[in-house]
Amino acid sequence: MSKKKSPLKDLFNAVPLSEPLKTFKSNVEAIDVLARMSLSTIGRRKGEVEKWQTENTQLIEDAERSLQESKDSWRQFYEKVQRWIKPSNRLAGGEKGQRDEQKSLNGLTKAHRALIAKQKGLINRLHSLSRNYSALLDRYDKQSEILMPMVFVYLVAIWDAFVLDTTRKILRSHPHLISTADDKIEVSKSFLWNATSEEIRDYLIEQKVRQLGDHPQQLVESFKDYWGINWEASTISLNDVIEIRARRDIWVHNKGVINQQYLNMVGKDASLELRQVAEIDTQYLAQSLRKLTTLAIYIHKVANEKHYAGTD
């Protein structure tokens, strides 16, 4: 998903912004902004940590090099002094002078060991920081991995809501799909006794909306055969919509892992294999966002021309 240009730019310009497209527009724009801002924040913070990690790595290299140089310099100094204070060498003050020199050398050795210990402690702390940076980077990568599927699942939920809201609105204007039906439903006597004719109609509409929502193929056929809205006449392939919804299902129910249900839904167009993870990256999310939005605009435009005109 590009940070510079929204995939939704200018899509809504040529269509009346009445309901339910108005709500859909508001929601998908919010999703678009949410994804962009979240990815930008994660990317910025990850970049900062990577910079700190690079600087810390340099500090470790410098500290380890300094430690080795200190050890080498001390070894050379120690060996030189040891040769100087050997009994075979003459020292001012004789044996007493030799003992004093050895005592001084022992003191210097102790001080040097304390310095080495301090340098090693610093290096250990720097290594600990490096591990923390690695953990932070892993956390930011995980956030990106989780964010995309969450946004994607919400996108498809918004799309489903738009389609069912459109179905509901069309049925209110053109209820012949219900008024000419002879199938039976069960309602309680108390509901019929207390309900107004408008409440009964609303109840029947909701029943029909739920029925079509549970049978996607029947829903698409109803749009085409009863309401003159052929989804396949849009620029978006119906197979793409099927794949998007199938991928949404496996992220909700199977952690994104391809199962047989996904393969059955997508059919011969499936490009993924059984047990493969169906990734949701920024590119796939942006493409899905644009496809569903384009199809929603097409559906609303035709519905407005054939069913909504003058009703809002």
C-alpha positions as CSV (number, residue, x, y, z in Angstrom):
1,M,0.0,0.0,0.0
2,S,1.7,3.2,-1.2
3,K,2.2,5.9,1.4
4,K,2.0,8.6,-1.3
5,K,-1.2,7.9,-3.1
6,S,-4.4,6.4,-1.9
7,P,-6.0,3.7,-4.0
8,L,-9.4,5.3,-3.4
9,K,-8.4,8.7,-4.9
10,D,-11.2,10.1,-7.2
11,L,-13.2,6.8,-7.2
12,F,-16.3,8.3,-5.7
13,N,-16.4,11.5,-7.8
14,A,-18.8,10.1,-10.5
15,V,-21.5,8.6,-8.2
16,P,-24.2,10.0,-6.0
17,L,-23.2,9.7,-2.3
18,S,-26.4,8.4,-0.9
19,E,-26.8,5.6,1.6
20,P,-25.5,2.9,1.8
21,L,-22.5,4.0,-0.3
22,K,-22.0,7.0,1.9
23,T,-21.4,4.9,5.0
24,F,-19.2,2.5,3.0
25,K,-17.1,5.4,1.7
26,S,-16.6,6.7,5.2
27,N,-15.6,3.3,6.5
28,V,-13.2,2.3,3.7
29,E,-11.5,5.8,3.9
30,A,-11.1,5.3,7.6
31,I,-9.5,1.8,6.9
32,D,-7.2,3.3,4.3
33,V,-6.0,6.0,6.7
34,L,-5.7,3.5,9.6
35,A,-3.5,1.2,7.5
36,R,-1.3,4.0,6.2
37,M,-0.8,5.7,9.5
38,S,-0.2,2.4,11.4
39,L,2.3,1.2,8.7
40,S,4.0,4.6,8.7
41,T,4.4,4.6,12.5
42,I,5.6,1.0,12.6
43,G,8.1,1.8,9.8
44,R,9.4,4.9,11.5
45,R,9.9,3.2,14.8
46,K,11.5,0.2,13.2
47,G,13.9,2.6,11.3
48,E,14.8,4.3,14.6
49,V,15.6,0.9,16.2
50,E,17.6,-0.2,13.2
51,K,19.6,3.0,13.5
52,W,20.2,2.5,17.2
53,Q,21.1,-1.1,16.6
54,T,23.7,-0.1,13.9
55,E,25.2,2.5,16.3
56,N,25.2,0.0,19.1
57,T,26.9,-2.6,16.9
58,Q,29.6,0.0,16.1
59,L,30.0,0.7,19.9
60,I,30.5,-3.0,20.5
61,E,33.1,-3.3,17.8
62,D,34.9,-0.2,19.1
63,A,34.7,-1.5,22.7
64,E,36.0,-4.9,21.9
65,R,38.8,-3.5,19.8
66,S,39.7,-1.1,22.6
67,L,39.6,-4.0,25.1
68,Q,42.0,-6.1,22.9
69,E,44.3,-3.2,22.5
70,S,44.4,-2.6,26.2
71,K,45.2,-6.3,26.8
72,D,47.9,-6.3,24.3
73,S,49.5,-3.0,25.6
74,W,49.4,-4.3,29.2
75,R,50.9,-7.6,28.2
76,Q,53.8,-5.9,26.6
77,F,54.3,-3.5,29.5
78,Y,54.0,-6.3,32.1
79,E,56.6,-8.5,30.3
80,K,59.0,-5.5,30.1
81,V,58.7,-4.6,33.7
82,Q,59.0,-8.3,34.8
83,R,62.3,-8.5,32.9
84,W,63.5,-5.3,34.6
85,I,62.8,-6.4,38.1
86,K,64.3,-9.9,37.8
87,P,67.0,-10.6,40.4
88,S,69.6,-10.8,37.6
89,N,69.0,-7.1,36.8
90,R,70.4,-4.4,39.1
91,L,67.9,-2.2,40.8
92,A,68.6,0.8,43.0
93,G,68.0,-0.2,46.6
94,G,68.9,-3.9,46.0
95,E,66.3,-6.4,47.2
96,K,64.2,-3.8,48.9
97,G,64.0,-1.8,45.6
98,Q,63.0,-5.1,43.8
99,R,60.2,-5.7,46.3
100,D,59.0,-2.2,45.9
101,E,58.9,-2.5,42.2
102,Q,57.1,-5.8,42.4
103,K,54.5,-4.3,44.8
104,S,54.0,-1.3,42.4
105,L,53.6,-3.8,39.5
106,N,51.0,-5.8,41.5
107,G,49.0,-2.6,42.2
108,L,49.1,-1.7,38.5
109,T,48.0,-5.3,37.6
110,K,45.0,-5.0,40.0
111,A,44.0,-1.6,38.6
112,H,44.4,-3.0,35.1
113,R,42.2,-6.0,35.9
114,A,39.5,-3.7,37.3
115,L,39.6,-1.7,34.1
116,I,39.3,-4.8,32.0
117,A,36.3,-6.0,34.1
118,K,34.7,-2.6,33.6
119,Q,35.2,-2.7,29.9
120,K,33.8,-6.3,29.7
121,G,30.8,-5.1,31.7
122,L,30.2,-2.3,29.2
123,I,30.5,-4.8,26.3
124,N,28.0,-7.2,28.0
125,R,25.5,-4.3,28.5
126,L,25.9,-3.3,24.9
127,H,25.3,-6.9,23.8
128,S,22.2,-6.9,26.0
129,L,21.0,-3.8,24.3
130,S,21.6,-5.4,20.9
131,R,19.3,-8.3,21.9
132,N,16.7,-5.8,23.0
133,Y,16.9,-4.1,19.7
134,S,16.5,-7.5,17.9
135,A,13.4,-8.2,20.0
136,L,11.9,-4.8,19.2
137,L,12.5,-5.3,15.5
138,D,10.8,-8.7,15.7
139,R,7.9,-7.1,17.6
140,Y,7.5,-4.4,14.9
141,D,7.6,-7.1,12.1
142,K,4.9,-9.0,14.1
143,Q,2.8,-5.9,14.3
144,S,2.9,-5.5,10.5
145,E,2.0,-9.1,10.1
146,I,-1.0,-8.9,12.4
147,L,-2.2,-5.4,11.2
148,M,-2.7,-6.4,7.5
149,P,-5.0,-9.4,8.1
150,M,-7.0,-7.4,10.8
151,V,-7.6,-4.5,8.4
152,F,-8.4,-6.9,5.6
153,V,-11.0,-8.8,7.6
154,Y,-12.7,-5.6,8.6
155,L,-12.7,-4.4,5.0
156,V,-14.6,-7.5,3.9
157,A,-17.0,-7.1,6.8
158,I,-17.7,-3.5,5.6
159,W,-18.2,-4.8,2.0
160,D,-20.7,-7.4,3.2
161,A,-22.5,-4.8,5.2
162,F,-22.8,-2.6,2.1
163,V,-24.1,-5.4,-0.1
164,L,-26.8,-6.4,2.5
165,D,-27.7,-2.7,3.2
166,T,-28.1,-2.3,-0.6
167,T,-30.3,-5.4,-0.7
168,R,-32.4,-4.1,2.1
169,K,-32.9,-0.7,0.5
170,I,-33.9,-2.2,-2.9
171,L,-36.4,-4.6,-1.2
172,R,-38.0,-1.6,0.4
173,S,-38.5,0.0,-3.0
174,H,-39.2,-3.1,-5.0
175,P,-40.4,-5.9,-2.7
176,H,-41.7,-8.2,-5.5
177,L,-39.1,-10.8,-4.6
178,I,-41.0,-11.1,-1.3
179,S,-44.6,-10.1,-2.3
180,T,-44.8,-12.7,-5.1
181,A,-43.2,-15.5,-3.1
182,D,-45.2,-18.4,-1.9
183,D,-42.7,-20.0,0.5
184,K,-43.7,-20.1,4.2
185,I,-42.1,-18.8,7.4
186,E,-42.9,-19.2,11.0
187,V,-43.9,-16.2,13.2
188,S,-45.4,-16.1,16.7
189,K,-49.1,-15.2,17.1
190,S,-48.1,-12.5,19.6
191,F,-45.9,-10.8,17.0
192,L,-48.7,-10.8,14.4
193,W,-51.3,-9.6,16.9
194,N,-49.2,-6.6,18.0
195,A,-47.3,-5.8,14.8
196,T,-48.3,-3.1,12.4
197,S,-48.3,-3.8,8.6
198,E,-45.1,-1.8,8.3
199,E,-43.4,-3.9,11.0
200,I,-44.5,-7.1,9.3
201,R,-43.0,-5.8,6.0
202,D,-39.8,-4.9,7.8
203,Y,-39.7,-8.4,9.4
204,L,-40.1,-10.1,6.0
205,I,-37.4,-7.9,4.5
206,E,-34.9,-8.8,7.2
207,Q,-35.8,-12.5,6.8
208,K,-35.0,-12.2,3.1
209,V,-31.8,-10.2,3.7
210,R,-30.5,-12.8,6.1
211,Q,-31.4,-15.6,3.7
212,L,-29.6,-14.0,0.8
213,G,-26.7,-13.2,3.0
214,D,-26.3,-16.9,3.9
215,H,-26.3,-17.8,0.2
216,P,-23.8,-15.6,-1.7
217,Q,-24.4,-17.1,-5.2
218,Q,-28.2,-16.6,-4.8
219,L,-27.5,-13.0,-3.7
220,V,-25.5,-12.3,-6.8
221,E,-28.2,-13.9,-9.0
222,S,-30.9,-11.9,-7.3
223,F,-29.0,-8.6,-8.1
224,K,-28.8,-9.7,-11.7
225,D,-32.1,-11.4,-12.4
226,Y,-34.5,-9.4,-10.2
227,W,-32.9,-6.0,-10.0
228,G,-30.9,-5.6,-13.2
229,I,-27.5,-5.2,-11.5
230,N,-25.0,-7.6,-13.1
231,W,-21.9,-7.5,-11.0
232,E,-20.0,-9.1,-13.9
233,A,-20.7,-6.1,-16.1
234,S,-18.4,-4.0,-13.9
235,T,-14.7,-3.8,-14.4
236,I,-14.1,-6.2,-11.5
237,S,-14.0,-10.0,-11.9
238,L,-16.5,-11.9,-9.8
239,N,-13.8,-14.5,-9.3
240,D,-11.7,-11.8,-7.6
241,V,-14.5,-11.1,-5.2
242,I,-14.9,-14.8,-4.5
243,E,-11.2,-15.2,-3.8
244,I,-11.2,-12.1,-1.5
245,R,-14.1,-13.5,0.6
246,A,-12.5,-17.0,0.7
247,R,-9.3,-15.5,1.9
248,R,-11.2,-13.6,4.5
249,D,-12.8,-16.8,5.7
250,I,-9.5,-18.7,6.2
251,W,-8.1,-15.7,8.2
252,V,-11.1,-15.7,10.5
253,H,-11.3,-19.4,10.9
254,N,-8.0,-21.0,10.0
255,K,-5.2,-18.5,10.8
256,G,-4.7,-17.7,7.1
257,V,-3.8,-21.3,6.2
258,I,-5.3,-22.6,2.9
259,N,-7.8,-25.4,3.5
260,Q,-10.0,-27.4,1.2
261,Q,-12.9,-25.1,1.7
262,Y,-10.9,-22.2,0.3
263,L,-9.8,-24.3,-2.7
264,N,-13.5,-25.4,-3.3
265,M,-14.6,-21.8,-3.2
266,V,-11.9,-20.4,-5.5
267,G,-11.9,-23.5,-7.8
268,K,-9.5,-23.7,-10.8
269,D,-8.4,-20.1,-10.4
270,A,-6.7,-20.9,-7.1
271,S,-3.0,-19.9,-7.2
272,L,-2.3,-21.1,-3.7
273,E,-1.9,-24.7,-2.4
274,L,-3.2,-26.6,0.5
275,R,-1.7,-25.6,3.8
276,Q,0.1,-22.6,2.3
277,V,-0.4,-19.3,4.2
278,A,-2.4,-16.8,2.2
279,E,-0.4,-13.7,2.9
280,I,-2.0,-10.3,3.3
281,D,0.6,-7.8,2.4
282,T,0.2,-4.1,1.6
283,Q,-0.1,-4.8,-2.1
284,Y,-2.9,-7.4,-1.7
285,L,-4.7,-5.2,0.8
286,A,-4.6,-2.1,-1.5
287,Q,-5.8,-4.2,-4.5
288,S,-8.6,-5.7,-2.5
289,L,-9.6,-2.3,-1.2
290,R,-9.7,-0.9,-4.7
291,K,-11.6,-3.8,-6.2
292,L,-14.3,-3.9,-3.6
293,T,-14.7,-0.2,-3.6
294,T,-14.9,-0.1,-7.4
295,L,-17.6,-2.8,-7.4
296,A,-19.5,-1.1,-4.6
297,I,-19.6,2.1,-6.6
298,Y,-20.8,0.3,-9.7
299,I,-23.6,-1.5,-7.8
300,H,-24.7,1.7,-6.1
301,K,-24.6,3.7,-9.4
302,V,-26.9,1.2,-11.2
303,A,-29.1,0.7,-8.1
304,N,-29.5,4.5,-7.8
305,E,-30.5,4.8,-11.5
306,K,-33.0,1.9,-11.4
307,H,-34.3,1.9,-7.8
308,Y,-33.3,4.8,-5.6
309,A,-33.9,7.8,-7.8
310,G,-36.2,10.2,-6.0
311,T,-36.4,8.1,-2.9
312,D,-33.7,9.7,-0.8
